[in-house]
């Protein structure tokens, strides 16, 4: 008969500290990049190729902070599921 081995994995909330720092740095970096691109765009002629390219780049970068609430929500759901899994088995 084959013996099965069950491995218990510990769930540690301290492991998520790095993820929260990464999300914060991403938000700050995107905000800084948008500000820099806005400053560059003000020096360009309206309706030029450079102006339009900068505008398109700003629209693309602006989508990153818009997705951060979704990312944070997914992380919170994973934490809650992990807590239910950990403490639900202990009851």
Buried (B, 14 or more C-beta within 10 A) or exposed (E): EEEEEEEEEEEEEEEBEEEEEEBEEBBEEBBEBBEEBEEBBEEBEEEEEEBEEBBEBBEEBBEBBEEBEEBBEEBEEEEEEBEEEEEEEEE
